[in-house]
Amino acid sequence: MHILISAVSSARQPSGICRHAANLATALADEPKASRVTLLIGRWQIAYFRAAFGVSNTPTAILPVDVAINPWARNAWYYFTLPTIVREQGADILQLSFPAPIRKSLFRCPLVLSLHDLYPYDAPSNFGYLRVLFNRAFLRQALRASDAVVCSSNFTLDRLRRYAPAIASQKAIRIYQSVPLDPCSEVPPAAQLGIAGPFLLAVAQHRRNKNLDMLISAFAIFRQRRADQSLRLVIVGSEGPETRALRSLVERLLLHQHVLFVSGLRDAELCWLYRSCELLVVPSSIEGFCFPLAEALRCGSRILCSDIPVLREVGESRCDYFKRELGAAGLAKAMETASHRPLPEPHISDRFRRDEIARQYLALYTRLVNDRHQPAPSAQLYHESVQ
């Protein structure tokens, strides 16, 4: 079975969507049932897929494409050009790593959509007024066109049931994300990044739902209570709509020497941060899965999360939780308590093991391919609208 995974996005640095595509590709490439795994990415993505995710060290074939780095060109590529590439490659399955505009009639193989979240509805401030309208339209179109929708958590599946109940009941399933990070492969980040001494850690893009402004304010309070003024906050993640406001907040709180913004790290460097930090803090208001939480569990970090359903689903009883409505002061108090917990042992749940994730995806792919070769049953067509 030839599986083609499309991960062409505008991201110039590692992101959760890109990480999902890389993890899935490397997991499937180790399975005998997958005769070939091809990963479609933009040429500007090659460097970090190879360096950060180590895709070049696997049997996965990387197929770079030439397309302008802007939303209009990228969406046009998905709509007009991707079908031709899929036919030329002779793919048996097309896996979309995120919702994109596609024309189902032009594909001869089954289409599977990875649905990480419903941010266009649940976190519209991440996009802005005009972009959120397009993202909602692309989401609706991709949901309708796909033969199967894979939700990354029970929470995301529940949200899909809220917005598209027929699609959720007829072709959606839950398969968790795989977590391939190996704590034994940790490497300290480059010295010029200045990560030294005790530090707290956050791994998140600079977006509104990540609540990094609350974290920075809480860190300022937390530092005042600590005798050790060398403590730093390291925020790992690509820049986004909130970057300017976050940097401005750091300056206003006189924390410019104590808050470090970092991006583009390799997995081995990320492992070192997880294993070396005093505490990983995840203050999000909404998530679809939360890679950093699952990765930190794998590496044995102390973890403090906002008390929301999906973080409870992923972290279970292995994390501390805080109420976001208590604000920065409440978070600072929770940080003080959590930072004194015993350091846990590294843990990987069977739910996130990459061989288990690969098995579930291959079972889905096999069923879809077999269904394509069966005589088409008489089925009632349905029209699903997302509110």
N, C-alpha and C positions, 0 to 999 in steps of 0.2 A: 504494500500500500504506500503510495506516494502522498505525503501530507505537505501541503504548502501553507505556510503561516505568514500572513501579511501583517507587518508591523511598521509600515511606512507612516511616520508621524513627523510633526514639526519640531519635536523635542531635540534640542542640541546637546542635552546632557541626560544622564540616566534618569528614567522616570519609572513609576510603578507599572505602567502599561508596557513599556519596553522590557522591564524585568520579567513580567509575566510571559511575554513572547519568547525571551531567551531561555527562561527556565523550562517552559513547555517544550521548546525545540530540543534542548539537550536531554530532557527526560525521555522524549519519544525516540530520539536517535539511538538510545541504548536498547530499544525493544526490537526483538527479531521480527515482529509483525509489521513494523514500519520499515519497508525496504528502502525508503528515501525520505528525508526531511529537508525541505528547502525553506529558508527564512528570507522573506522579501523585506528589505529596508532601504531607506534613502542613502545616497552616497555620503551625506553628512553624518549618518549614524554609524558608519562602519567602525570608526575609531573606538567609540565607547562600547559598542557591542563586543568588540574583541578585547579591549583592555579591561573594562569594568566587569563584564559578565563572563569573559573567558570563552566566548562561543567558538573562537578559532581553534580551541583545544579539543573540540568534539567532532563527531562525524557529520554534524549539520552543515549543509551547503548554504552559503550566504550568496544571495542574488541581489546586488545593489541595483537600484533604479535611478534614472535621471528625471527629476521633477523639481520645479521651483519650490523654494521653502516659503510657501504662503498658503493659507487655507483654501483659497479658490483653486489654485493649481492642483493642490493635493486632492481635494474632493473631486475635481474633474478627472484626475488620474484614476481614482477608485471607480468612478462611474463609467468612463469610456475605455481606459487602457487595461485595467486589471483583468477583465474577462479574456482579452487576447493572450496575456501572459499565462493565465491559468491553462488555457487550451494548448499553448505552445509547450508548456512544461509537462503536459499530460498528467496533471494532478488528479488524484482520486478524491481528495478532500481539500476544501479551502477553509482555513481557520482564520477568521478575522479577529485580531487581538483587541479591537474596540469598535464601536458602531461607526459605520461610514456609509455614504450613499452608494448603493449597488443596484444593478439591474439583474434580477434573478433569471430572467428569460435568456440571458446571454451565457449562463453557466451550465455546463453539462454535468458537473459533479455537485455533490451536496455542499451546502454552505453552513458553517457553524460559527456562531457569534459569541465571543467572550463578553459578558456583561459584568463589569466590575462594580458599577454603582448606577444610580439614577440622579446624578448631580444636576443635569439640566432642569430637573424638577425639585430636587431636595436641597440643592445649593446653587441657586441661580446667580448669586453674587460672584461666583467664581468666573463667570463668563462676561457679564455686562449685558445690557438690554438686547442689542441686535444679535450678538453672537449666541445668546441663549435660545433665541427663536430658531436659528439655523440648527443648533445642536439638538433641540427637541425634534425638529423635522427629520434630521438624519437618524436620530434614535428610532423614531417611529418607522421610518422606511426600512432600516436595517432589521428591526424586529420582525416586520412582515416578510421580508425577503429571505430570511434565514430558515434553514430546515431544522435547526436546533439552536437553543439559546442556553449557554452555560453560565450560570450565576456563580460568583466567587464565594458566596456565603449564604446561609439561610436567611440572613437579614436582607440581602439584595433580592433573593427570590421572593421574600414577603413583600418588598416594595414593588416588585414587578406585578405581583398579584393585585396590588392596589391600583396600579396604573393601567395594566393590560391583562385582565384576568383570563381571557380566552387564550392568549399567547402563553401565559404562565402555565395553564393547565394542559395545553396540547403539545407544547414542544420545549418547555424549560426544565432544566435539572440543575442541581447544585453539585459542583465539583470544586473543592478547595484549591487554593494555590499551593504549588510545591515550594519547599524551602531547602535549597541545596547547599546553603552556606556550611562550610566545614570549619568549626572552631580551631581545629588543629592547623589550619593553613593561614592563620593570622599574620599580618605584616604591619608594623607601625607605619603610619602615613609619613610622607616626606617631612623632614625637619623644618623646611621653610614655611610649612603651614602653621607652625607655632603651637601645636597641640602638646602641651606638657603640663605636669602637675595634675591635681584633682580637677575633675570636670563632670558636669551633668551633660546629658546628651538628648537631642531631639533629632529625628530623621523625618523630614517633611518638606514638601514643596511650599513655597510662600503663597499660600492661598487662604482665603478667609476662614474656611471650615477647619483649618488646622489650629487656629487660636494661638498662634505663636506670639501675638502681642500680649495675651494673658500670661503666657509662660515667661516672657521677658520681664514683665512687671512683677510676677511672683519671684523670679530669680533675684531681682533687686531687693525684695523684702528678705528673702532667704539668706542672701549674703550678709545683710546687716546683723543677722542673728548668729552668724558663724564667726568663730574666733579666727578661722583661717581665711584671710582675705585673698588668698591666691586662687580660690575656686573660680572656675570659668564655666560658661555655658557654650557648648559646641552645637550649632545647628547645621545639619547636613541636608542639603536639598537644593534643587534648582530654583532660580529666581522666578517670580511670577507677579501677579497683580499687587501683592502686598509688600513687595521688596522695599520700595521707597519708604513706606510708612513704618516698616519694621526698623530700618536703619535710622530713621528719624527718631523713633522711640528710644533706641539704644543711646543716641547722642543726648537726648533730653534727660535720660536717667544717669548720664555720666558713666556708661558701661562700655564705652568703645574699646577699652583695654581688656574687658572681661567677657564679652560676647563675640564669638568667632563664627562667621558664616563660611561654610565649606561646601563644595560640590564636586562632582566628577570623580569620586573615589572608586577604587577597585573593590571587589567583594572582599578580598583578603584584608584590605585596610579597614573596611567597614566592620569586619569580624573583630579586629583589634579594638576598635572604638566600643563595640558592644561589650567586650570582655573587660575593658579597662575603665569604663565609666563608673561613677558612683551610683548613677541612677539614670535610666531611660525614662523620659516623660512623654506621654502621648495625650495631649490635651484636646483632641479633636471633638467637634460637635457632631460630625457625621463621617463615617467611613464606609467603604464597600467591603473591605477585608482587613487591610492594614498589614502590609508586608513588614514594616519595622518591628511590630509587636511579635509576629511569628519568628522573625529572624533573631530578635533579642532573646526569646525563650530558648531558641536553638543554641545560642552562645552563652547562656547562663547569666543574663543581666538581672539586676533588680529593676522592676518595672512599676511605674505609676501611670494609670490610665484614667481618662474621664469615664464616668460610669454611664456608658451607653451600650445598647444591646449587642452590637457587633463586636465590640471589644471584650465584652463578657463571653461572647461565643468563642472568640479566638483564644483569649487569655485564660478563661476559666478561673480556677482558684489560685493560679500561679502568679497573680499580680495584685497590687494594691489599687484601689479605685477611689476617686474623689468626685464630689458633686461640683459641676461647673458653675452652678448658680451661686456658690459661695465666693466666686470671684478670685482675684489674684491672692488675696489674703488667705482664703481657704486652701488654694493650691499650694501656697508657700508652707502652710502648716502640714499639709499632707506630704509634701516633699521632705520635710524634716523627719516625719515619722518613717516614711518608706526608706529613706537613705540609711537608717539604722537597722534595717532588717538583715538577717543573715544572708550571705551571698548564696543564691540557689545553684544547684547543679544544672549544667546544660541539659535541655530536654527537647526532643523532637517527637511530637505527637504522630501516631500512625496516620492521622488525618492529613498531614502535610508531607508525608514521605513521597519523594519524587517517583519511586517505582509504583506506589499505589495510585498516584495521580495519573501517571502514564497508562496504567491498566484501565482506569475508568474512562479516560479519553478514547483509548483504542476500542473499548467495548462500544462506546457511542458511535465512533466512526464506522466500525464493522456493521453495526445495525443499519446505519444510514446508507452505506454502500450496498448492502444486501437488499434493502428496500427499493433502491433505484433499479435493481435488476429483476424485481418481481413485477408481475402484471399490475397495473395501477388499479386499485379498488375504486369503486364508486364512492366518493366522499363528498359530503356537503361542504361547499366552499363557505368560508366565513370572512367577514370584513371586520377587522379589529381596529378600533380608534383609541389612541392614548389621549387621555384628557389633557 
